[in-house]
Amino acid sequence: MATSSATNNEPVSDASAARVDMKFEVIVIPVADVDRSKAFYTKLGWRLDADFPFDNGFRVVQFTPPGSGCSVQFGTKITTAAPGSAQGLYLIVSHVEAARKELVARGVEVSEVFHTLKPGAQFRPESNGRVSGPDPGHRSYFSFATFSDPDGNTWLFQEITTRLPGRGLSNLDVSTLTELLRETEQHHGEYEPTAPKHHWSGWYAAYIVARQDGRTPEEAAKLGKLHIEGAQ
């Protein structure tokens, strides 16, 4: 008797499968000296989440960059990858020059800010596709700066202020959140005159989550309505 499963390539029916969020939580980087790496990432100003040593020699250290939903781990007996082999790890920032200035003030060596003329030039320091300075129009995705940890694992600042359609919101700072709340208020105001009795917070929550997931304002408003009326 045939059954749906993840191993037989048969599709799972929509009726039985709700989407489950899969949030990228941690990336492991290989290092040679855990204490040296801990000192470096502390100097960056990243939050130290954990430093757990165990009797069998296993040790895990975790840091989280400011504003990031993803953390970085390193330690002993945690990976077989060669120290320094993690390359081109993205750090998304709203202002690449300000991000560079902050790390330089902390004593970290950071490349000059550059923009690219050729695809992939951000990963190749020797490439002639790099041009000094940020993108002239400060277009999202085009301005970069790089730095490395003591083992040579490389990090890449990329400036993004507006994401491509369908990719959600970026850099949810006070200004961006203020704009989003105003947008939410406007669409909720359009819905409210014909809506059943409800508390605004449920509609707002559904709308904001949808916008963060990359939905358009119109799609988010429909999901807000569905959330309220489906709960009646």
Disulfide bonds with the S-S distance in Angstrom:
none
